[in-house]
């Protein structure tokens, strides 16, 4: 049992060392400071976002970046679809999807005035009105 605890501690230390290295590498990119400027985000999430996106300059448009994440609408070739009520494709990078979800929840929890929090508060009010 004691050996198991020592083994787990060694694994934790190894994981923390790897995370420190990832953060160190992320700090060298020009996007790191920009991502850290989002309220609620810290070094861990910012570096993980950069690691998952890789070279952001490879995306020619923001739509290409959204498609990479998998947050783009499904394509529908039908005269019945208006384009406003399409479901999202969810075909993108699943790890990045989860990391961005964490980033949004951290930004909302920061309780600071920011576009993400304002959007969330507006949506919560709309949902509350519908349920009444």
C-alpha positions in Angstrom: 0.0 0.0 0.0 2.8 2.4 0.9 4.5 1.5 -2.4 1.3 2.4 -4.3 1.2 5.8 -2.6 4.9 6.5 -3.6 4.2 5.3 -7.1 1.2 7.6 -7.4 3.2 10.5 -6.0 5.9 9.9 -8.6 3.3 9.8 -11.4 1.8 13.1 -10.1 5.2 14.7 -10.1 5.9 13.5 -13.6 2.5 14.9 -14.8 3.2 18.2 -13.2 6.6 18.4 -14.8 5.1 17.7 -18.2 2.4 20.4 -17.6 5.1 22.9 -16.6 6.9 22.1 -19.9 3.7 22.6 -21.9 3.1 25.9 -20.2 6.7 27.0 -20.8 6.3 26.2 -24.6 2.9 27.9 -24.8 4.4 31.1 -23.3 6.6 31.4 -26.4 3.6 31.8 -28.7 2.1 35.1 -29.6 -1.4 33.9 -28.7 -0.7 33.0 -25.1 -1.1 36.5 -23.8 -4.3 37.0 -25.8 -5.8 33.8 -24.5 -4.8 34.7 -20.9 -6.6 38.0 -21.3 -10.0 36.1 -21.2 -11.4 36.5 -17.7 -11.2 33.3 -15.7 -8.5 31.5 -17.8 -5.2 30.7 -16.3 -1.9 29.2 -17.5 -3.1 25.5 -17.5 -6.1 26.1 -19.8 -4.4 28.6 -22.0 -1.5 26.3 -22.7 -3.8 23.4 -23.3 -5.8 25.4 -25.8 -2.6 26.4 -27.7 -1.4 22.8 -27.6 -4.6 21.5 -29.1 -4.9 24.2 -31.8 -1.3 23.9 -32.8 -0.3 26.6 -35.3 -3.3 28.9 -35.3 -2.1 30.6 -38.5 -3.0 27.4 -40.4 -6.7 28.5 -40.2 -7.4 30.8 -43.1 -10.8 32.0 -41.7 -12.5 31.9 -38.3 -15.1 29.5 -39.9 -12.2 27.0 -40.5 -11.3 27.3 -36.9 -14.9 26.8 -35.7 -15.1 23.7 -38.0 -11.9 22.3 -36.5 -13.4 22.6 -33.0 -16.7 21.0 -34.3 -18.9 23.9 -33.3 -20.1 24.5 -36.9 -23.7 23.8 -38.0 -24.5 20.7 -39.9 -24.9 21.2 -43.6 -28.4 20.6 -44.8 -29.3 20.4 -48.5 -33.0 20.9 -48.2 -35.5 23.6 -49.0 -37.2 23.0 -45.6 -34.2 24.2 -43.5 -34.0 27.9 -42.7 -30.4 27.9 -41.5 -31.2 29.3 -38.1 -32.1 26.1 -36.3 -29.4 23.8 -37.4 -27.7 21.5 -34.9 -23.9 21.7 -34.5 -21.8 19.1 -36.2 -19.7 17.9 -33.2 -17.2 16.4 -35.7 -14.2 18.3 -34.6 -11.4 17.9 -32.0 -13.1 16.4 -28.9 -10.3 17.3 -26.5 -10.4 20.9 -27.7 -14.2 20.9 -27.4 -13.9 19.9 -23.7 -11.1 22.3 -23.0 -13.1 25.2 -24.5 -16.1 24.1 -22.4 -14.0 24.4 -19.3 -12.7 27.8 -20.5 -16.2 29.1 -20.9 -17.3 27.8 -17.5 -14.2 29.4 -15.9 -15.0 32.7 -17.6 -18.6 32.6 -16.4 -17.5 31.7 -12.8 -15.2 34.7 -12.8 -18.3 36.9 -12.3 -16.5 39.8 -14.2 -18.3 41.7 -16.9 -17.2 40.1 -20.2 -18.9 39.1 -23.4 -19.0 35.5 -22.5 -20.7 36.2 -19.1 -23.1 38.7 -20.7 -24.2 36.1 -23.3 -24.6 33.5 -20.7 -26.7 35.8 -18.4 -28.9 36.7 -21.4 -29.5 33.1 -22.3 -30.3 32.1 -18.7 -32.9 34.8 -18.6 -34.5 33.6 -21.9 -34.5 30.0 -20.6 -36.1 31.1 -17.3 -38.8 33.0 -19.2 -39.6 30.0 -21.3 -40.0 27.7 -18.3 -42.5 30.0 -16.5 
